[in-house]
Amino acid sequence: MHNRDDIVSAAKALFEAQAKPEFIPGESYIPPSGKVMDGDDCAHLVDAALDMWLTAGRFANQFEDRLAKVFGRKLSKLTVSGSSANLLAFSTLTSWKLGKQRIEPGSEVITVAAGFPTTVSPIIQNGCIPVFVDVDIETHNVNVDLIEAAITDKTRAIMIAHSLGNPFDVLRIAEICKQHDLYLIEDCCDAFGATVTLPDGTEKGVGTFGDLATLSFYPAHHITMGEGGAILMDSMRLARICESFRDWGRDCYCAPGKDNTCNKRFGWQLGDLPEGYDHKYTYSHIGYNMKVSDMQAAVGLSQLNKIDRFIDARRRNFDGLTQRMKAAGLDEYYHLPVATPGTNPSWFGYLMTIRDGVPLSRRDVTATLEDRKVGTRLLFAGNLTRQPAFAEANYRVSGSLEVTDKIMNDAFWVGVWPGLSDAHLDYMVQTLADVTREQLG
């Protein structure tokens, strides 16, 4: 008969005994993203499985507490994905419980079209109007100089992602939000660990400037729990509202398996319900069910122990690619990515954009790279306003989206994730150099 520790240790040993595939240049596919797992992750997963709690429990509670501490925020709420985190974050600000501070349907929210759709979808799903401004060609982030012109008396928030782990100029944007009394939601799904240098020279992490900030734990991201995401905040009021939207819309905030946390379970009178109606079955919002399982949270907790070395590896691989790209003369043909001034990115990918006047086809370059086993991706949706999903959406464009279109047509990225070695980087750059010169003739 084996005890629990024996089972967990055996699972860890079994995982670690699995052989890692050898990298063979030109034969082994190099994915643009991936997860890095070890025996501790497997041990945490099995330990949680042996509890048979299944829904969110002790591991989820530990993860939420530790994640908030890592970011220096007071609270965090786990959910099923980064996209769900964005939906919950924005929905939180529409709650009737915020009174005159709520974001009403028809309000405008400033954002960008060069990115992932679920940064913007929650704006539309809550009956509000995204207002798109253009981006910068090298940082791929919002052009902050264009924001003031986009603000109207209907503007209530700015909701933007730190593009591919490169922080947008959050100090300037936070100041704009303060001046105009706007909410700020930071989408940090691709930017866990990126920092911004403050005027006093100290560094502060992204995800700490907004009223709310979001994270993703999909396998492509900085840490993973398979599927998962989180919302960060300092306000208990916002946390309670966010939790309500996540947990069916209920007003009760008892943890799973707990009752009467408020000490007046049968002492409430809300809405048109009879006085004393069970608070566990009182609903204040049109909500969702977006809770994680404890097994997911257990894996995330283990991954969180490795976040610093994961970030270091991403930065090292990014720098290694830049050095190799410049040595190969590829910066003559492509805009190479650069950090936003005053920031230290936590890179998600290495985005390159074909320079104007260079007779290269992004489609041909990426197709050939894929044929030669180098994985590529585009900057997600390219220009959201040109996607079929937005054909009938209610949105506004402030100015032009000229750079966004340029990125849509001519940009692509390759990986910097921690599973890549120098041998991978050597092959990736040499292959891109070969493909580029072949197509230039």
Secondary structure, DSSP 8 states (H G I E B T S, - for coil): ---HHHHHHHHHHHHHTS------TTTS-B-S------HHHHHHHHHHHHHT--BS-HHHHHHHHHHHHHHT-SEEEEES-HHHHHHHHHHHTT-GGGGGGS--TT-EEEEESSS-GGGTHHHHHTT-EEEEE-B-TTT-SB-GGGHHHH--TTEEEEEEE-GGG----HHHHHHHHHHHT-EEEEE-TT-TT-EEE-TTS-EEETTSSSSEEEEE-STTSSS--SS-EEEEES-HHHHHHHHHHHBTTBS----TT---TTS-TT----TTS-TT--GGG-B-S---B---BHHHHHHHHHHHTTHHHHHHHHHHHHHHHHHHHHHTTGGGTEE-----TTEE---SEEEEEE-TT----HHHHHHHHHHTTB--B-STTSSGGGSGGGTT---EE-S--HHHHHHHHHEEEEE--TT--HHHHHHHHHHHHHHHHHHH-
